[in-house]
Amino acid sequence: MLITTTTTIEGKRVVNYLGLVSGEAILGANIFKDFFAGIRDIVGGRSAAYEGELRKAKDIALQEMMEQARALGANAVIGVDLDYETISSGGGTGMLMVSASGTAVVLDERL
């Protein structure tokens, strides 16, 4: 399935707009990852733990969005938007939330 942030696809024509589709992923950030990420932030560098969790959440959200689009009969999702949020539950713990949304469409396969 073709997924794109653009609303048009060069050389393809949208023959049917099926509606909005979305997917969400909320992952808990492990307290030990939080602790070591905090140390890394103090001394500089990138936090591989957080990057990995963000990547995993993004993949889950996109997969859910694609499954919704397939169920509608789509062969593409256009105008995809990804949103990232942190949700703090207090006490030094938090969660990562990623949402993906776009428009499920049917592209003319003959082009």
Protein Blocks (a to p, Z undefined) as FASTA:
>chain_A
ZZdfbfbdehiacfbdfbjcdddddddddfklmmmmmmmmmngpadfklmmmmmmmmmmm
mmmmmmmmmmnopabdehiacddddddeejhiacdddddddddddddfkZZ
